């Protein structure tokens, strides 16, 4: 088998799948990841290395050109690239963070709007697995406990609220268990957050809190995720403003059931 750091050792590896799946669904070789994922991070990095023409860059496994163009478009609307496709000042700062470009933009806008302390927490909570824990045999109990954390109309602010409450309760595992929260996930979020704080300090960006005025945080989130904006069509049904694609709220969302 192979370890996470490329350590190999003798042994046998068993992969289980049905004969039908093997014959009908599986490709001879896995499609390289670069050809099937969002390339915004790769594009941002190459631009920071002064690669002018990305479409002619010698990738080992060239991704489809549409993927590169879509990623460049996403970076352009985020303000990381200018009209000529060159990196902007904002884009240069975004490269420094090991985050998806919208999350990096959120952090930098948070700094400009003097709510970077809160934005750091939200970005960290979005970078770890879901924090809410729902055991099958105690689902209703768990949902009742989770609802106490809900901030009306915002899942992002709900995550901020969960983290703040965890901190003010001494980061205790016992408190997490009582509220059906994953203690490990919250600890991981704290690690990610301190890493981001270090990067911000290296860039000379101060960490400031907006206190109780959470509306500025909402503005910061919108500046990075405006392409996810949707308008209400019917009860619990939304349409994406840009693509017109129908969207539904996830049952675990703080907005679910608000009408």
Backbone bond lengths (Angstrom), bond angles and torsions (degrees), N, CA, C in turn:
res aa  C-N    CA-C-N  psi(-1)  N-CA   C-N-CA  omega(-1)  CA-C   N-CA-C  phi
1 X - - - 1.465 - - 1.516 109.95 -
2 X 1.351 116.18 170.11 1.458 121.04 -177.47 1.521 109.45 -121.47
3 X 1.334 116.43 134.02 1.463 120.54 179.45 1.513 111.01 -83.65
4 X 1.323 115.04 172.88 1.466 120.36 -177.82 1.521 112.31 -63.15
5 X 1.344 118.52 -24.81 1.466 120.18 -178.54 1.530 110.70 -103.32
6 X 1.316 116.58 21.97 1.457 120.03 176.94 1.517 113.89 81.97
7 X 1.341 116.16 14.33 1.475 118.04 177.93 1.525 108.72 -77.07
8 X 1.323 116.29 129.77 1.463 118.77 178.90 1.518 109.66 -112.78
9 X 1.309 115.06 151.00 1.449 119.72 179.41 1.515 109.09 -153.39
10 X 1.317 117.29 163.27 1.464 119.62 -178.31 1.531 110.59 -66.45
11 X 1.314 116.85 150.81 1.466 120.41 178.49 1.511 110.34 156.88
12 X 1.308 115.40 176.51 1.467 120.91 179.92 1.521 108.34 -119.58
13 X 1.323 116.25 135.76 1.463 120.74 179.34 1.525 108.75 -112.04
14 X 1.333 117.47 123.79 1.464 121.19 178.14 1.519 109.70 -105.97
15 X 1.340 116.15 128.68 1.461 120.11 175.11 1.521 107.32 -117.53
16 X 1.314 116.43 123.30 1.459 119.83 -173.93 1.531 111.55 -102.50
17 X 1.314 115.92 128.36 1.472 121.52 172.68 1.515 107.00 -158.42
18 X 1.323 115.53 161.96 1.471 118.78 -177.59 1.523 110.36 -77.94
19 X 1.314 115.56 157.91 1.475 120.33 179.11 1.526 109.97 -61.62
20 X 1.350 115.38 -39.03 1.472 120.11 179.43 1.515 111.38 -60.22
21 X 1.341 115.92 -44.72 1.469 120.10 -179.77 1.532 110.36 -65.69
22 X 1.330 115.86 -39.81 1.472 120.27 -179.58 1.531 110.88 -62.23
23 X 1.338 115.47 -43.31 1.472 119.24 -177.13 1.520 113.33 -77.94
24 X 1.344 116.51 -37.40 1.459 118.67 -170.51 1.527 114.59 -99.62
25 X 1.346 117.21 -31.73 1.461 117.96 -169.89 1.526 114.69 -107.08
26 X 1.325 117.35 -24.54 1.464 118.38 -171.30 1.520 112.88 -89.22
27 X 1.345 113.45 139.36 1.463 119.29 178.12 1.524 108.51 -83.17
28 X 1.336 116.06 157.68 1.463 120.40 178.97 1.527 109.71 -58.82
29 X 1.329 115.66 -41.09 1.473 120.44 176.24 1.524 108.09 -136.83
30 X 1.329 116.73 147.62 1.466 120.89 179.66 1.523 109.99 -64.88
31 X 1.336 116.30 140.40 1.468 120.81 177.05 1.531 107.19 -67.45
32 X 1.362 117.97 127.66 1.482 119.16 -179.96 1.530 110.68 -53.56
33 X 1.334 114.58 141.04 1.471 119.49 -174.13 1.521 112.26 -56.85
34 X 1.340 116.77 -37.12 1.465 120.19 -176.94 1.532 111.83 -62.22
35 X 1.350 115.89 -21.20 1.468 119.03 -178.45 1.528 112.85 -89.93
36 X 1.336 117.10 -5.47 1.468 117.42 -175.86 1.523 113.46 -131.71
37 X 1.334 117.66 13.02 1.473 118.40 -179.67 1.521 110.53 -123.85
38 X 1.337 114.66 169.94 1.455 121.32 176.46 1.533 108.33 -66.49
39 X 1.320 116.22 128.50 1.469 119.18 -173.13 1.522 113.86 -100.05
40 X 1.332 117.52 9.31 1.474 119.31 -174.14 1.525 112.07 -54.79
41 X 1.348 116.89 -41.53 1.470 119.77 179.85 1.517 112.15 -63.77
42 X 1.347 114.83 -42.13 1.476 120.29 -179.69 1.529 109.89 -64.20
43 X 1.340 115.80 -44.83 1.472 120.90 -179.55 1.534 109.63 -61.60
44 X 1.318 116.58 -44.72 1.464 121.37 -179.22 1.531 110.52 -60.85
45 X 1.337 115.82 -43.38 1.465 120.59 -179.53 1.529 110.83 -64.79
46 X 1.346 116.72 -46.21 1.466 119.78 -179.04 1.524 111.03 -63.72
47 X 1.331 116.36 -37.97 1.469 119.89 177.96 1.530 110.42 -64.19
48 X 1.341 116.36 -36.94 1.469 119.49 179.33 1.528 111.01 -69.45
49 X 1.348 116.14 -20.81 1.477 120.87 177.45 1.528 111.18 -93.47
50 X 1.345 115.44 14.57 1.479 123.44 177.29 1.524 114.29 63.68
51 X 1.334 116.90 33.64 1.470 119.62 173.69 1.529 106.29 -82.62
52 X 1.345 115.76 115.55 1.474 119.84 -174.28 1.528 111.61 -74.24
53 X 1.346 115.39 -60.94 1.468 119.29 -173.75 1.532 110.74 -102.58
54 X 1.306 115.34 100.95 1.471 119.77 -176.58 1.521 112.30 -70.85
55 X 1.329 116.49 -27.86 1.468 119.52 -177.07 1.526 111.06 -69.01
56 X 1.346 116.59 -20.47 1.474 119.64 179.85 1.529 111.84 -107.20
57 X 1.340 116.39 7.76 1.468 119.95 -179.19 1.529 109.89 -67.25
58 X 1.361 116.57 140.82 1.476 120.55 -174.57 1.530 111.70 -83.30
59 X 1.334 116.76 72.10 1.476 120.57 174.08 1.524 108.97 -67.15
60 X 1.339 117.56 146.19 1.471 119.70 174.52 1.530 110.03 -63.47
61 X 1.344 115.57 -43.66 1.470 121.47 175.39 1.520 106.68 -123.01
62 X 1.327 117.85 91.25 1.472 118.47 -173.80 1.531 112.13 -60.60
63 X 1.347 116.53 128.33 1.467 118.97 175.81 1.525 109.64 -74.89
64 X 1.345 118.17 161.15 1.464 119.34 177.68 1.531 110.21 -57.99
65 X 1.343 116.29 141.51 1.473 120.06 -177.53 1.527 111.30 -59.39
66 X 1.339 116.52 -34.03 1.473 119.86 179.06 1.524 111.25 -58.25
67 X 1.345 115.61 -38.70 1.479 119.78 179.70 1.525 110.88 -61.60
68 X 1.353 115.21 -43.07 1.465 119.44 -179.22 1.523 109.85 -65.74
69 X 1.341 116.17 -44.39 1.471 120.22 -178.27 1.530 110.65 -64.60
70 X 1.348 116.66 -41.57 1.479 119.79 177.71 1.521 111.10 -62.32
71 X 1.346 116.38 -40.27 1.463 119.90 179.55 1.524 111.21 -66.47
72 X 1.333 116.00 -38.87 1.472 119.90 177.61 1.523 110.02 -65.01
73 X 1.346 115.94 -37.09 1.467 119.92 178.92 1.534 109.69 -65.06
74 X 1.341 115.89 -43.85 1.469 119.30 179.66 1.536 110.31 -60.77
75 X 1.334 116.87 -42.60 1.470 120.55 179.79 1.525 111.45 -67.69
76 X 1.328 116.08 -33.17 1.477 120.25 178.90 1.534 109.62 -67.61
77 X 1.358 117.18 -45.41 1.464 117.88 -178.57 1.532 111.40 -70.36
78 X 1.346 117.10 -22.95 1.470 119.58 175.54 1.528 111.53 -79.45
79 X 1.350 116.32 -12.06 1.464 120.31 179.86 1.511 113.65 88.99
80 X 1.366 116.75 13.16 1.469 119.89 179.95 1.528 111.55 -85.30
81 X 1.344 116.66 -23.86 1.477 121.67 176.12 1.519 108.57 -119.85
82 X 1.333 116.87 148.02 1.467 119.02 176.54 1.530 110.22 -91.92
83 X 1.332 116.76 -173.20 1.478 120.35 -175.10 1.524 113.14 -65.78
84 X 1.339 117.54 -17.88 1.472 119.40 179.49 1.526 110.57 -95.69
85 X 1.350 116.90 0.05 1.470 120.16 -179.97 1.517 113.38 87.66
86 X 1.346 115.97 7.79 1.474 119.19 178.68 1.525 109.67 -89.26
87 X 1.346 115.21 157.68 1.461 121.18 -178.78 1.530 110.77 -69.61
88 X 1.329 117.40 133.41 1.471 121.33 175.93 1.534 108.48 -87.87
89 X 1.333 115.59 175.42 1.473 119.46 176.71 1.524 110.62 -60.79
90 X 1.340 115.34 -40.71 1.464 120.72 178.35 1.532 109.74 -61.99
91 X 1.346 116.14 -44.61 1.467 121.40 179.14 1.510 111.77 -58.78
92 X 1.342 115.76 -39.96 1.471 120.68 179.63 1.526 111.50 -62.22
93 X 1.337 115.79 -37.79 1.470 120.05 178.53 1.532 110.29 -72.06
94 X 1.345 116.32 -37.82 1.471 121.10 -178.17 1.529 111.83 -62.09
95 X 1.344 116.78 -34.63 1.471 121.39 -178.47 1.529 111.96 -57.58
96 X 1.323 115.84 -31.52 1.470 120.26 -174.71 1.532 113.57 -68.43
97 X 1.334 116.76 -18.83 1.468 119.73 -176.63 1.530 111.24 -98.06
98 X 1.339 117.91 132.25 1.477 119.77 179.46 1.529 110.38 -79.79
99 X 1.336 115.34 58.47 1.469 121.35 -174.24 1.513 110.33 -132.34
100 X 1.331 116.48 161.10 1.457 119.85 170.24 1.523 107.79 -60.25
101 X 1.339 118.48 143.11 1.473 120.03 -176.74 1.537 115.26 -50.31
102 X 1.361 120.24 -42.09 1.478 117.14 179.23 1.537 112.71 -61.50
103 X 1.342 116.95 -35.44 1.471 119.80 179.25 1.532 110.64 -69.53
104 X 1.334 116.59 -39.36 1.471 120.46 178.05 1.533 109.61 -63.99
105 X 1.331 115.51 -41.67 1.481 119.64 178.78 1.536 109.74 -63.02
106 X 1.339 116.83 -42.14 1.461 121.86 179.49 1.527 110.81 -57.21
107 X 1.332 116.08 -43.24 1.466 121.06 -179.94 1.526 111.30 -63.29
108 X 1.341 115.42 -44.02 1.460 119.58 -176.62 1.529 111.59 -70.60
109 X 1.344 116.31 -36.31 1.465 119.47 176.01 1.529 108.79 -68.23
110 X 1.338 116.31 -37.39 1.465 120.75 176.74 1.524 111.20 -58.59
111 X 1.335 115.45 -38.74 1.476 119.62 177.83 1.524 110.10 -65.32
112 X 1.337 115.74 -44.82 1.473 119.97 -179.25 1.533 111.43 -63.97
113 X 1.343 116.31 -33.30 1.472 120.25 -177.78 1.529 112.83 -93.79
114 X 1.328 115.15 9.53 1.475 121.85 177.31 1.538 113.39 59.68
115 X 1.342 114.77 40.94 1.477 118.76 173.36 1.528 109.16 -136.21
116 X 1.360 115.63 35.31 1.471 119.12 -174.09 1.526 112.32 -67.92
117 X 1.346 118.48 -28.09 1.470 120.22 179.21 1.527 109.91 -62.33
118 X 1.341 115.68 -44.66 1.473 120.50 179.92 1.529 110.91 -70.50
119 X 1.333 116.07 -39.50 1.466 119.86 -178.53 1.522 110.98 -66.17
120 X 1.332 116.67 -36.18 1.477 120.93 176.36 1.523 110.52 -58.45
121 X 1.332 115.66 -42.51 1.468 120.10 179.99 1.521 111.04 -65.16
122 X 1.334 116.81 -45.57 1.474 120.78 -178.02 1.528 110.44 -63.09
123 X 1.333 116.02 -45.97 1.473 120.64 -179.97 1.532 110.13 -61.12
124 X 1.328 117.21 -40.23 1.473 121.27 -179.82 1.526 110.81 -66.90
125 X 1.334 116.24 -41.16 1.468 120.27 179.57 1.527 111.44 -67.50
126 X 1.338 116.84 -29.27 1.473 120.58 177.83 1.534 111.28 -79.29
127 X 1.328 116.51 -14.62 1.475 120.59 -177.20 1.521 113.10 -93.66
128 X 1.333 117.17 0.02 1.476 121.12 -179.49 1.535 108.77 -120.35
129 X 1.343 118.42 166.23 1.474 119.59 179.00 1.535 111.66 -61.72
130 X 1.338 117.84 164.48 1.469 120.36 -178.62 1.532 112.06 -54.62
131 X 1.324 114.75 139.48 1.463 120.60 -174.01 1.537 112.41 -87.82
132 X 1.337 115.43 -24.47 1.471 118.94 -176.97 1.527 111.21 -78.53
133 X 1.315 114.67 137.04 1.470 122.10 -175.00 1.526 108.11 -116.73
134 X 1.362 116.59 124.99 1.470 120.55 -177.85 1.523 110.93 -125.32
135 X 1.330 118.56 88.67 1.472 118.82 178.00 1.526 109.76 -67.60
136 X 1.324 116.27 139.05 1.469 121.40 -175.89 1.534 112.82 -54.10
137 X 1.327 116.16 -40.71 1.465 118.93 -174.42 1.536 114.06 -82.82
138 X 1.352 116.72 -7.08 1.480 118.94 179.77 1.531 110.75 -133.72
139 X 1.333 114.88 37.03 1.464 121.20 -174.59 1.531 112.60 -57.02
140 X 1.345 116.33 -49.49 1.472 119.94 -176.16 1.531 111.17 -63.42
141 X 1.326 114.69 -40.66 1.463 120.23 179.01 1.534 110.59 -61.90
142 X 1.351 114.91 -43.27 1.472 120.66 -179.75 1.525 110.47 -64.40
143 X 1.346 116.80 -45.10 1.466 119.69 -178.47 1.527 111.53 -63.65
144 X 1.333 116.14 -37.44 1.474 119.78 177.94 1.529 110.19 -64.19
145 X 1.336 116.16 -39.75 1.479 120.33 178.78 1.530 110.48 -66.71
146 X 1.338 117.10 -40.89 1.465 121.29 -178.57 1.522 111.94 -66.98
147 X 1.344 115.70 -36.76 1.470 119.25 -177.07 1.523 112.24 -60.05
148 X 1.324 116.43 -27.16 1.470 119.68 179.37 1.539 111.48 -63.64
149 X 1.321 116.29 -23.66 1.477 119.70 -178.96 1.532 112.68 -89.63
150 X 1.340 116.91 -15.15 1.462 119.62 -172.39 1.533 112.14 -60.54
151 X 1.332 114.70 131.24 1.463 120.99 171.41 1.523 105.12 -100.21
152 X 1.342 118.70 119.98 1.466 119.78 -175.64 1.524 111.45 -50.94
153 X 1.320 114.61 133.89 1.472 123.38 174.30 1.525 115.42 68.19
154 X 1.330 119.06 15.69 1.471 116.99 175.82 1.523 113.99 -155.72
155 X 1.331 115.66 115.13 1.467 120.65 174.78 1.532 110.71 -72.62
156 X 1.352 116.20 -32.41 1.467 119.76 179.59 1.530 110.28 -65.05
157 X 1.315 116.06 -44.89 1.470 119.56 179.96 1.524 110.90 -70.93
158 X 1.332 116.89 -27.03 1.467 120.84 174.37 1.534 109.30 -62.67
159 X 1.337 116.73 -43.38 1.473 120.85 178.69 1.529 110.72 -63.07
160 X 1.335 115.66 -40.32 1.470 120.26 177.78 1.532 110.13 -62.42
161 X 1.314 116.01 -42.71 1.452 122.35 -179.36 1.543 111.21 -62.92
162 X 1.350 115.67 -43.84 1.471 120.72 178.51 1.533 109.87 -58.72
163 X 1.340 116.27 -48.25 1.474 121.09 -177.31 1.529 110.40 -62.59
164 X 1.338 116.57 -45.43 1.474 120.69 -179.33 1.529 111.61 -61.64
165 X 1.344 115.64 -41.12 1.466 119.77 179.67 1.535 110.74 -66.25
166 X 1.340 115.40 -38.45 1.473 120.75 178.41 1.527 109.85 -62.05
167 X 1.350 115.09 -44.70 1.471 119.76 179.26 1.530 110.62 -62.76
168 X 1.352 116.15 -46.09 1.470 118.01 -175.97 1.529 111.81 -72.29
169 X 1.344 117.48 -11.88 1.469 120.39 174.66 1.528 111.79 -102.60
170 X 1.336 114.85 25.95 1.466 120.59 172.88 1.521 114.88 72.55
171 X 1.342 117.88 18.34 1.477 122.52 177.43 1.534 111.56 54.99
172 X 1.325 116.51 34.82 1.467 120.01 -173.58 1.526 112.72 -83.20
173 X 1.330 115.47 136.97 1.471 121.18 178.92 1.527 110.83 -64.92
174 X 1.318 115.59 -34.78 1.472 120.81 -178.44 1.537 110.09 -65.63
175 X 1.342 116.21 -37.90 1.475 121.11 177.36 1.541 109.57 -64.68
176 X 1.344 116.47 -41.27 1.475 121.69 178.14 1.530 110.58 -60.54
177 X 1.334 115.99 -46.18 1.470 120.64 -178.34 1.524 110.44 -60.32
178 X 1.341 115.83 -40.08 1.463 120.43 -178.64 1.529 111.86 -66.88
179 X 1.326 116.07 -30.67 1.470 120.47 -178.62 1.532 112.98 -103.14
180 X 1.321 116.37 13.34 1.471 122.09 178.23 1.532 112.01 54.66
181 X 1.325 115.30 52.17 1.469 122.12 177.07 1.521 108.39 -121.38
182 X 1.326 116.26 147.38 1.478 120.64 178.38 1.525 109.50 -80.65
183 X 1.328 116.93 109.84 1.475 121.32 -179.09 1.531 111.18 -62.34
184 X 1.338 116.26 -39.03 1.479 120.88 -178.96 1.526 110.94 -61.27
185 X 1.343 115.39 -41.74 1.468 120.64 -178.34 1.525 110.35 -64.76
186 X 1.321 116.92 -41.73 1.463 120.27 179.55 1.531 110.78 -65.83
187 X 1.340 116.85 -37.28 1.478 119.79 177.79 1.528 109.92 -65.61
188 X 1.331 115.54 -39.34 1.472 120.37 178.69 1.533 109.67 -63.70
189 X 1.342 116.06 -42.38 1.471 120.29 178.33 1.535 110.35 -60.42
190 X 1.329 116.15 -38.21 1.475 119.72 178.84 1.533 110.44 -64.49
191 X 1.351 116.38 -39.39 1.483 120.41 177.41 1.529 110.79 -63.16
192 X 1.348 115.39 -47.20 1.468 120.05 -179.65 1.531 109.38 -59.51
193 X 1.342 114.98 -42.59 1.467 120.29 -177.44 1.531 110.55 -61.79
194 X 1.335 116.38 -44.36 1.475 117.53 -177.84 1.534 110.71 -67.83
195 X 1.333 116.41 -31.09 1.481 119.91 176.03 1.530 109.74 -64.93
196 X 1.357 116.43 -42.69 1.469 120.45 179.85 1.535 111.36 -66.91
197 X 1.335 115.83 -36.49 1.475 120.11 177.58 1.532 109.23 -61.24
198 X 1.335 116.40 -43.07 1.477 120.90 178.48 1.522 110.94 -59.04
199 X 1.356 116.12 -44.82 1.472 120.10 -178.38 1.527 109.91 -64.95
200 X 1.344 116.47 -40.86 1.467 119.56 179.07 1.523 110.67 -62.90
201 X 1.320 116.59 -41.25 1.474 119.43 179.99 1.528 111.36 -66.88
202 X 1.352 116.03 -37.19 1.476 119.53 176.48 1.522 110.98 -61.53
203 X 1.353 115.91 -32.43 1.474 119.99 -179.41 1.525 112.36 -87.58
204 X 1.339 115.67 2.10 1.467 119.15 179.93 1.516 112.98 74.14
205 X 1.330 117.01 25.78 1.464 120.86 179.62 1.528 108.97 -100.96
206 X 1.324 116.27 123.95 1.467 119.47 -177.67 1.529 110.70 -77.88
207 X 1.326 116.31 154.07 1.470 122.11 177.25 1.525 107.64 -103.33
208 X 1.333 115.49 113.71 1.469 120.03 -177.88 1.520 109.98 -125.24
209 X 1.332 115.38 151.74 1.469 120.55 -179.74 1.523 110.09 -108.95
210 X 1.335 115.94 146.60 1.472 120.05 179.17 1.529 110.49 -95.35
211 X 1.341 116.41 3.99 1.462 119.33 179.09 1.513 111.98 66.52
212 X 1.315 116.33 -127.89 1.475 120.24 -175.40 1.523 113.09 -90.65
213 X 1.340 117.85 -5.38 1.475 120.27 -178.10 1.525 110.11 -84.61
214 X 1.333 115.53 86.56 1.460 119.33 -175.40 1.528 113.61 -83.98
215 X 1.323 118.11 -4.34 1.474 119.20 179.59 1.527 111.95 -65.37
216 X 1.347 116.51 -32.71 1.479 118.40 178.53 1.532 110.14 -65.80
217 X 1.337 116.39 -30.29 1.476 119.59 178.33 1.523 108.48 -67.21
218 X 1.331 117.36 -42.76 1.472 121.23 178.13 1.534 110.39 -56.43
219 X 1.345 115.90 -42.00 1.476 120.17 179.84 1.530 110.20 -62.34
220 X 1.334 115.25 -42.00 1.467 119.98 -179.95 1.520 111.97 -62.98
221 X 1.339 116.16 -40.58 1.476 120.80 178.78 1.528 109.69 -64.38
222 X 1.341 116.02 -42.60 1.478 120.37 -179.91 1.522 111.61 -63.69
223 X 1.345 117.01 -32.57 1.473 119.51 -178.11 1.524 111.31 -65.13
224 X 1.348 117.04 -24.39 1.468 120.60 -177.59 1.515 112.76 -102.62
225 X 1.335 116.91 -28.70 1.468 119.64 -174.62 1.528 113.22 -117.47
226 X 1.357 115.79 28.68 1.473 118.73 -178.52 1.526 112.17 -63.88
227 X 1.358 116.68 -24.66 1.474 118.62 179.34 1.530 111.37 -72.43
228 X 1.347 117.24 -8.40 1.466 121.01 174.19 1.529 111.41 -95.71
229 X 1.320 115.76 2.02 1.471 119.04 -177.01 1.532 109.81 -60.92
230 X 1.335 115.24 138.59 1.462 120.22 -179.49 1.527 108.79 -138.74
231 X 1.327 116.12 151.62 1.474 118.75 177.29 1.516 109.30 -111.36
232 X 1.309 114.71 150.72 1.462 121.34 -177.02 1.519 110.05 -70.91
233 X 1.335 115.58 129.60 1.467 119.34 179.99 1.533 110.19 -105.88
234 X 1.330 115.17 -46.62 1.466 119.97 178.87 1.510 107.54 -147.59
235 X 1.298 117.67 -159.82 1.468 119.75 -179.24 1.528 109.51 -69.71
236 X 1.328 114.93 113.12 1.475 120.28 177.79 1.519 114.76 69.70
237 X 1.342 117.94 8.80 1.474 120.08 -179.58 1.524 109.78 -117.61
238 X 1.332 115.62 135.79 1.457 120.67 -176.52 1.532 110.21 -127.45
239 X 1.340 115.54 160.78 1.465 120.86 173.28 1.525 107.80 -122.17
240 X 1.339 116.98 132.24 1.458 120.60 176.93 1.526 108.63 -63.70
241 X 1.339 116.87 129.63 1.471 120.98 -174.58 1.523 112.63 -63.14
242 X 1.343 117.09 -33.25 1.465 119.11 -175.04 1.527 112.06 -88.00
243 X 1.355 116.01 -44.14 1.468 119.14 -173.79 1.526 113.25 -100.39
244 X 1.352 116.50 -16.19 1.468 119.39 -177.47 1.521 112.92 75.49
245 X 1.333 116.68 7.54 1.471 120.01 -178.26 1.531 110.24 -72.68
246 X 1.361 117.60 134.08 1.468 119.58 178.53 1.528 110.86 -66.79
247 X 1.317 117.01 140.49 1.474 122.54 178.96 1.526 108.71 -132.82
248 X 1.325 115.88 149.35 1.466 120.95 175.24 1.516 109.48 -126.30
249 X 1.312 115.90 150.84 1.465 120.09 178.36 1.524 110.35 -76.49
250 X 1.324 115.38 143.67 1.460 119.72 175.67 1.533 108.17 -75.09
251 X 1.342 117.58 140.84 1.477 119.42 -178.25 1.530 114.07 -56.64
252 X 1.349 117.83 -23.08 1.461 119.30 -178.24 1.549 111.88 -86.92
253 X 1.328 116.45 -2.21 1.479 119.96 -177.84 1.524 111.06 -70.68
254 X 1.350 115.34 148.28 1.472 120.80 176.62 1.525 110.31 -66.50
255 X 1.348 116.14 -21.46 1.472 120.17 -178.38 1.524 112.16 -85.66
256 X 1.332 116.06 -14.27 1.476 120.04 -174.53 1.530 109.85 -62.92
257 X 1.322 115.17 128.85 1.467 118.96 177.86 1.516 114.37 87.65
258 X 1.381 116.30 0.91 1.455 117.89 177.93 1.527 111.92 -79.23
259 X 1.386 115.21 -11.25 1.452 119.06 178.38 1.464 108.91 98.58
